[in-house]
Amino acid sequence: MINVEKFSKAFSDKNRIKIIDYLSAGQRNVSEIADKLNVEENLASHHLRVLAGLGFLKNDKKGREVFYKINDTRFVNLIRDLKKNSAFKEILMRALEEE
């Protein structure tokens, strides 16, 4: 079942939400993400470590560069867990109807 505290931590910062949105178009390295967010690379790296540590991102090393991508399996499991909670289920169903 979902750990609400971890979920809250992952999405408590608007930059982390922006990172997830940006990575939905494909994998990116730290420099690209920092540029997109208009932040220093060390701050982008911190946000990426938090998201990856919670299982929301995977990384792929290519030489000296690390590329991050969304962990689809983690998000599918998250949605399944949220659907088990009646309050979240109602919110999810309404959101799906709006699209």
Secondary structure, 3 states (H helix, E strand, C coil): CCCHHHHHHHCCCHHHHHHHHHHCCCCEEHHHHHHHHCCCHHHHHHHHHHHHHCCCEEEEEECCEEEEEECHHHHHHHHHHHHCCHHHHHHHHHHHHHC
